[in-house]
């Protein structure tokens, strides 16, 4: 007696279809699972056996063999419980085989037959749609998440008997329905706004430019100057997520099991702020069973590194690949996985260990050696990958007491969104979404400058000793400033403003 049930597993953040083949033969009662199952998959036999018995069905006292194909890929997770149980019930004639072949199943079983949620239901629903199946049956708590994928029927179930009765035609499960447009129209109040930030107009302008072009940014200033406060408000001025971006971001959170209960889709750009004690695997991803790291959880959003020099130097250095390629590749002996990591890096740092180097009101207590060791944790190649460097000085009292409100996040966001629309139209036939992602070829094509601008840029390069990468960064920033202004040609004052955002290139006084 042989039965085949379709399920799915995740590799990276994408899913693939797994055929769960169940064979029941005469012989001593055994339950064997093959096809490179990990420990949690092997343990499913005890959950499946108890769930079938406690749901009122007969568990065969024969030789049961379960094969998970393709057999050369390691299978992880508890989502195979439901398809294995259905395969056993189909093999012994409880469920008609022609019905079970139309759907893809996933879910963890409790001992009493309840179906528990699993990770990665969104990419699994995408895999089922791509493979042309009629529908997918998921745990009830994963229903809304999977229903975001249009073009396939998503059925959510609470118990094993409910699924069995559905396949036998006794119970009619209704497909999950979800209005994606209403999800995007629902505003999540974050409770933070740029109108609460008094002073720091230069820093706020730099954040606006960075957000408009997707540029990486580092803020340098003494303690209490508002660096963290500014960084936490960056998501409020970033352009809204598109549906495609929302799906990509949600896939990462789905694989990690970090979606909130009843949350169908990530509609706000993520803001990740890991502690400086994080490991390289925690930041970049990895582990014995590789999982996405903070750079992937920040995909299409912001990765904020507060007190950047406090992070371990080797941890910071692993940021080079994701900053350059916007992908993270993790290689293990058995597999190689790739995770997306297109994020905007925002970092904050003090000018020295005590934080008051060159501060006019507080004496610095640090020696030259301490300052050098503190700053040397951030290497030159890493700094070269950060487009904008901006000083955030202490806020004067008159700004704190200033009457009237500052510009709101909504006003800034409207300008940023308008600039991003121009960039989307400019790069419509490419995989580029923002000015910061331009290659050298695109810089030459879209960042042409006149003679006055070229003379100004040449003078700055000679005096500051800028690298070739810094030269390209200035041109990209200038292109973004022009986009914010809504003009097609880069002017000399755009170049001048862009040069101001290379603070750490100005001699030895700052770094």
Buried (B, 14 or more C-beta within 10 A) or exposed (E): BEBBBBBBBBBBBBBBBBBBBBBBEEEEEEBEBEBBBEEBBBBBBEBBBBBBEBBEBEBBEBBBBBBBBEBEBBBBBBBBBBBBBBBBBBBBEBBEBEEBBEBBBBBBBBEEBBBBBBBBBBBBBBBBBBBEBEBBBBBBBBBBBBBBBEEBBBBBBEBBBBBBBBBEEEEEBEEBEBEBEEBBEEEEEEEBBBBEBBBBEBBBBBBBBBBBBBBBBBBBBBBEBBBBBBBBBBBBBBBEBEBEBBBBBBBBBBBBEBBEEEBBBBBBBBBBBBEBEBBBBBBBBBEEEBBBBBBBBBBBBBBBBBBBBBBBEEBBBBBBBBBEEBBBBBEEEEEEBBBBBBBBBBBBBBBBBBBBBEBEEBEBEBEEEBBEEBBEBBEEEBBBBBBBBBBBBBBEEEEEEEEEEBBBBEEBBEBBBBBBEBBBEBBEEEEBBBBBBBEEEBBEEBBEBEEEBEEBBEEBBEEBEBBEEBBBBBBBBBBBBBBBEEEEEBBBBBBBBBBBBBBBBBEEEBB
